[in-house]
Amino acid sequence: MSAREQGAGDDELCGNIVEGFKDIYFQDGGVRVPGLGDVEINDINHLDADL
């Protein structure tokens, strides 16, 4: 069951996306920038991803 199906709102869903980008893109699963704190992404109107 997806987060949306479990009742997650837009703010929670966006937070999940940001955490995913932080881990996968910026930190490469912990290999790069291990001490990276918060990541903030602003002004996204549309996101299309193949998962």
N, C-alpha and C positions, 0 to 999 in steps of 0.2 A: 504494500500500500504506500502510495506517495505521500510526501509531506502535505501537499495540497489536499489530498483526500482525507488526511488526518486532521484537517482544520487549520493548518498553518496559514497565517496571513502573509501579505506581501512583504512586510518588514522582516519576518522570520525567514521567508524564502530568499530574500536578498542577502541576508546575513549568511545563510548556508552557501550561497554562490560565492560570496566574498571569501569565506573561509576555505572553500575549495580552490579558488584562484591562488590564495596565499600559499597553501600547501603544495599544489601541483606546479604552478607557474613560477612563483617567486622563490620558494624554498626547495623545489624539486624533491619533495618527499623528505626533507631534512638535510639534504646534501649541501645546499647553498643557503646562505644567510640564516644560520640556525637561531640567532637571537632576534629575528625580526618580530616586532611587536604588532600593533594593529595595522591592518590594511583597510583603506577606504576607497571605494569606487563611487563616483558621483555621476549624475546626469545620464543614466542609461535609459533610453527609450524603448529599445528592442534588443533582445538577445536570442539568437538562434544557435542551438548547439546540437550536435549528434552525440548521444551518450550511449 
